[in-house]
Amino acid sequence: MGGCGREGETIISPPLVEKEQLVDCASKETPVLSLSKPIARPGEYLTFLICYSAFEIERGMDSYLEHWNGKQWITTHLLVSGEVDSGFIPSYSSYPSAGELPAIAFIDAGPEWVRLPDNIDPGTYRIKKEFIAYMLEDDPGKVSEKITAYGEVRVIPKQ
């Protein structure tokens, strides 16, 4: 899938998480994000799946980029996700000056894709994704509380 981002910029879909990973992913008792790659550069795209053993997952377009400063995780950016094959193009903004997001919900574990900010320093980062899990197939109205999953990525310098 290709498209246009900022003026004159071509967007290319990131590598997808393999289908086999989705099968392994569904049995996770502890929620995690399965990222398409563990190492990336500023401005690159990542695809991820939410790995959690729930009957159904409801998620929004928002994810957060957190940076490890040696002592704690610090939220640095809001990542507005694209959904693979949906036409939504990922974007980002500094946190907390993010503004309002569209009220769109996806009813699945993904995949979705995000773009790492162009101006981040090399280091250890993680993507934080909050979602709601519906736990029982025979009682689809039973909702768990909001759940958070993380996926870690090491950012290396641009070439």
C-alpha positions in Angstrom: 0.0 0.0 0.0 1.4 3.4 -0.9 0.1 6.9 -0.4 1.1 10.4 0.3 2.1 11.9 3.6 3.5 15.4 3.9 3.8 17.2 0.6 6.1 15.4 -1.8 6.7 12.5 0.6 5.8 8.9 -0.4 4.5 6.6 2.2 5.3 2.9 1.9 3.6 0.3 4.1 5.8 -1.2 6.8 6.6 -4.9 6.9 3.7 -6.8 8.4 3.9 -9.0 11.4 3.8 -12.6 10.1 0.4 -14.4 10.2 2.0 -17.2 12.3 2.9 -14.7 15.0 -0.8 -13.7 15.3 -1.6 -17.3 16.1 1.1 -17.5 18.9 0.0 -14.0 19.9 -3.6 -14.9 20.9 -2.6 -17.2 23.8 -0.7 -14.5 25.8 -1.9 -14.1 29.3 0.1 -10.9 29.8 -0.6 -8.2 27.2 2.3 -7.3 24.9 2.7 -5.6 21.5 4.4 -7.8 18.9 6.4 -5.3 16.8 7.5 -5.9 13.2 11.1 -5.2 14.1 13.1 -4.6 17.3 15.4 -2.0 15.8 14.4 1.1 13.8 15.5 4.5 12.8 13.8 7.9 13.4 11.0 8.4 10.8 10.5 4.7 10.1 7.2 2.8 10.3 6.5 -0.1 12.6 3.6 -2.5 12.5 2.3 -4.1 15.6 -0.3 -6.6 16.9 -1.8 -6.6 20.4 -1.0 -10.0 21.9 -3.5 -10.9 24.6 -5.9 -13.8 25.2 -9.2 -12.0 25.0 -12.3 -12.9 23.0 -12.4 -9.5 21.4 -10.2 -6.3 21.6 -11.4 -2.8 21.1 -8.7 -0.2 20.4 -8.5 3.4 19.4 -6.1 5.2 17.0 -3.8 6.5 19.8 -0.6 5.0 21.0 2.2 6.6 23.0 6.0 6.6 22.5 7.9 6.4 25.7 11.7 6.9 26.1 13.9 5.2 28.8 16.0 7.9 30.4 18.0 5.5 32.5 15.7 5.7 35.5 12.1 5.7 34.2 9.9 5.7 31.1 9.0 9.2 29.9 6.1 9.8 27.4 7.5 11.9 24.5 5.0 11.6 21.7 1.4 10.7 20.8 1.4 8.3 17.9 -1.8 8.3 15.8 -2.0 4.9 14.2 -2.9 3.8 10.8 -4.7 0.6 10.2 -3.1 -1.6 7.6 -5.3 -1.6 4.4 -7.7 1.1 5.8 -6.2 4.2 4.2 -5.4 5.9 7.5 -1.8 7.3 7.4 0.1 7.3 10.7 1.2 10.6 12.2 2.6 11.8 15.5 2.8 14.9 17.7 4.7 15.9 20.8 3.1 14.9 24.1 1.0 16.3 25.7 0.1 18.9 23.1 -1.6 16.3 20.9 -5.0 17.9 20.3 -8.1 15.9 19.7 -8.2 12.5 18.0 -11.0 11.2 15.8 -13.4 8.9 17.7 -12.6 5.8 15.8 -12.5 2.3 17.3 -11.0 -0.8 15.7 -12.5 -4.1 16.9 -9.5 -6.5 16.6 -5.9 -6.9 17.7 -4.5 -5.3 14.6 -2.2 -5.1 12.8 -1.8 -1.3 12.9 1.1 0.8 12.0 2.8 3.8 13.5 5.5 6.2 12.4 8.4 7.0 14.7 9.1 10.7 15.0 11.8 12.1 12.7 13.5 14.0 15.5 14.0 11.4 18.2 17.4 10.6 19.6 18.9 7.1 19.5 18.0 5.0 22.6 15.5 2.6 24.1 11.8 3.3 23.4 8.6 1.5 23.9 5.2 1.9 22.3 2.3 2.0 24.8 -1.1 0.9 23.6 -4.3 0.9 25.8 -7.3 -1.2 24.8 -10.5 -2.8 26.2 -10.8 -6.5 26.2 -14.0 -8.5 26.1 -13.2 -11.6 27.9 -15.9 -14.2 27.3 -17.4 -15.3 24.0 -20.7 -16.4 25.7 -21.0 -13.0 27.5 -19.8 -10.4 25.0 -21.0 -7.6 27.2 -18.5 -8.5 29.9 -15.7 -5.9 29.7 -12.4 -5.9 31.5 -10.9 -2.7 32.6 -8.7 -0.7 30.3 -5.5 -2.8 29.6 -2.1 -1.6 28.6 0.4 -3.4 26.4 4.0 -2.4 25.5 6.4 -3.2 22.8 10.1 -2.2 23.0 12.2 -0.9 20.1 15.8 0.3 20.0 16.2 3.4 17.9 19.5 3.8 16.1 20.9 6.9 14.3 19.6 7.9 10.8 22.0 7.0 8.0 
